[in-house]
Amino acid sequence: MGSLLTTVRELDRREWRAKSWRSRGGKTIGGASFNKCSLHGLLMNLLYVGKVRHKEAVFPGEHEAIIPEVLFQRVQKRLRENARTGATEGRNRHGALLRRLLYCKACGRLMLHTFTTRGNTRYRYYTCTNAVKRGRRVCPTASLPAAEIERAVVEQIRGIGDDPELLNETLRQARAQSEAAIERLASERQLVADGAKRCHGELRRLAEKGGAVPARVRLPLAENRGWHLVFYPCCLR
């Protein structure tokens, strides 16, 4: 097909999905439709040519290949030719103010910072990851001009600073969230301390009875949360 997105569209047309299976509990696992990432991982899988990878080294496997080596290498060559260079989003070298903060309203997916170049001019966009992985046709929003959306957000933030009531309410809510977090952490700390005390008491009781000390002691911290504390007596001093 020449490209990952074109192949994804063809897979959708044929209604081909990833492998699915049913767990012992009767739950169906897998069976999702392909996107650029999952298809790319499948096309680079060395297992299909009878090889295995360990860290950076590749070794012949004990299983038979199901894809000819020549075909696999042709695919790798095409993937390298089509690959985008640099991984610029990871370094954020273009100063995207809303990187990892902006979500597509239509899809609910994170929007990535991308750009195109025409002549000497670079145009920046935020593009829905759903559109990036499966093509623009699947997302009604697809992309937004970066400069305009960043300017709108900055203006809103400046408006907060100019409104004393809104600023005070923002600070009040932030303080309330911080206090609630501190209270929750203090409660969890007390649970751990109480659990440790019970564990030490259990170990002391076992030692006084002269019986064999178990390899580990597992006591509940909070039954309603499913928390347990595990002690390994052999590690205690």
N, C-alpha and C positions, 0 to 999 in steps of 0.2 A: 504493500500500500504506500510505501515511501515515507510515512511519518507515523508517530505514535498516536496522535489525535485522529488521523484518518483511520487507523486500524481500530481504535476504540469505537468509532462510529460504526464500522463494519461489524464488529463484534456485537454491538447493541442491536444492529439490524438482524443479525442471525440469532439473537437471544442466547448467545454463548455466555456462560458465567464461570466464575472460579469454582473449584471443587467444593462440594458440600458433602456432609456426612451427618449421621445422627448419633448423638452421644448415648451412653448407657441410660441416662435419665430421660431419653426421648426427645432431647432438644436438638433442633437442626442447627448446625454450625457451618459457616461458610456460605458459598453460593452467591456472593455479591457480584455485581457487575464490575467489569474492568474499568480502570482509569489509567492515566498516564503512568502513575507511580507503580501500580501493581503490574501493569503490562511490562514496564521497563524491567522490574525485578524478575519476572518470568523469563523474558528474553535473554537475560544475562546469567541464568541459572546453569552452572557447569554440570549439575547432576544429569542433565538431559544428554550430554555427550559422554557419559561414563566416567566423569572425573569428580573429585571432591576438593574442597579448599580448606586449608587449615592456616588461619591467620593470613599471611601473604603468600604462602606456598600452595601450589596446585599438584595433586597426586592422582595417578590412575585409580579409579574406583574398582570395587569388586562386582559391580553391577554392569549390565550391558547398556550401551548407548541406545537411545531411541531417536536421536537426531544426528544426521551425518555431520562430521566435523567441518566439512567445507561449507555447508549451509550455515552452521552456527557462526563461523568466522565472517561470513558475508553479512550476517545480521549485526555482529559487533562492529564491523567497519561502517555500516550505515548509521548505527547509533552514534559512533564517534563523529561522523561527518555532520550529523544533525544536532549534536550537543551544543548547548549554549555555553559560553566561556565565562569563567570568573567567579561564579557564585556570589554576585554582587549583593543580593538581598541579605546574605549572612553577615556581610561586613557593614552594611548600611552606609556605604561610602557616599551616597547621594543625599544624605541628610533627611530621610523620610521621617517626618514628625510623628506620623500615626502608625509607624511600623509595629505590628503585633497588637494594635489597639482598635483597628477598624474592622467591622464585620458587615457582611452583605445582608441587607434587610430581607431580601427575597429568599436566600438560601440558608442564612444563619451561619455561613462559613467565614473564616478569616479571610481578609483581603490582603494580597501581597503587593509590595511596591515593585513596579516594573517600569520600563521606559522603551521608547522607540526613538530612533535617530533618522532625521531627514535632512540631508545636507550637513550643515554645521549646527543645526538646531536639535536639541534633545527634548522630547516630550515625555513627562512623567505621568504615570497612572497608578491607581490602586485597582487591582484586578481580583475578582472573586476566585478563591482556590478551586471552587467547583468548575468554573469556566476554564481555569488553567489545566485541570486534570482531564476534563471530559469534553471541552469545547464550549464556545460561547453560546451555542444554541440551547444549552441546558439551563442557562441563567439569564433572566430578563434584565438584570443590572449589568452583568459582565464586568464593566470597568468604569471608574470615575476619574476625572482629571485631578491629579494630585495637588497642584497649586491651589485650585479653587476650594477643594474640600479642606485643605490645611488652613487656608485663610479664614474660612467660615468657622472652624473650630477655635482658632486663636481669637477671633472676634468675640465668640461666646465666652471664652475664658476671661478676656478683658472686661466683658460686661459683668461678670461675677465680682471682679475687683472694684467696680464702680458702684455696686449696689450693696450698701452696708447690711441691710437685712438679710439678703441672700448670702453674703459672706459669713455673717454670724451664724446662720442656720447651717451652712456647710461645715463650719468649724465645730458647731455643736454636735452634728451627726458624726463627724470624724472622731471627736472626743468620746462620744458614747460607744462607738465601735471599738476604740482602743481599750476603754474600761471594761467592756464585755469580754474582750479577748484576754485581758489580764486576769479577770475573775475566772474564766474558763481554764486558763493555764494553771492558776493556783489550785483549783479544784482537782485537776488531773495530777498535779504534783502531790497533793495530799493522798490521792488514791494510790499512787506508786509508793509513797512512804509507808502507808498502812499495809500494803501488800508485802513490802520488804520486811516489815516487822513481823507479819504472820509467818513468812518463810523462815526467818531466823528462829522464831519460836518453834516451828515444826522441826527444824534441824536439831535444835537443842533437845527437844523431846526424844528424837530418835537416838541421839548420842547418849542420853541418860539411860535409855532402855538397853543399850549395848547391842542393838541390832545392826544389821548392815545398812549403811547409808546409801540411799538410791543414787543412781547416776545423775538424776535431776529431780527437782521438785517443782511442780506446776500448780500454782494456786490462782484462783480467780481474783481479779482486782475489782471489776464491776460487771456483774452478771448481765445486767441489761444492755451493756455495750459489747459484750463478748470479749472483754479484755482479760488476759491472763499474764501472770508474771512467772517466768521460768528461771530457777536458780540451779547452777551446777556446783554442788558442794565441793567437788574436787578442785575447783578454781578458787575457793574461798581461803582466806588466810585468817 
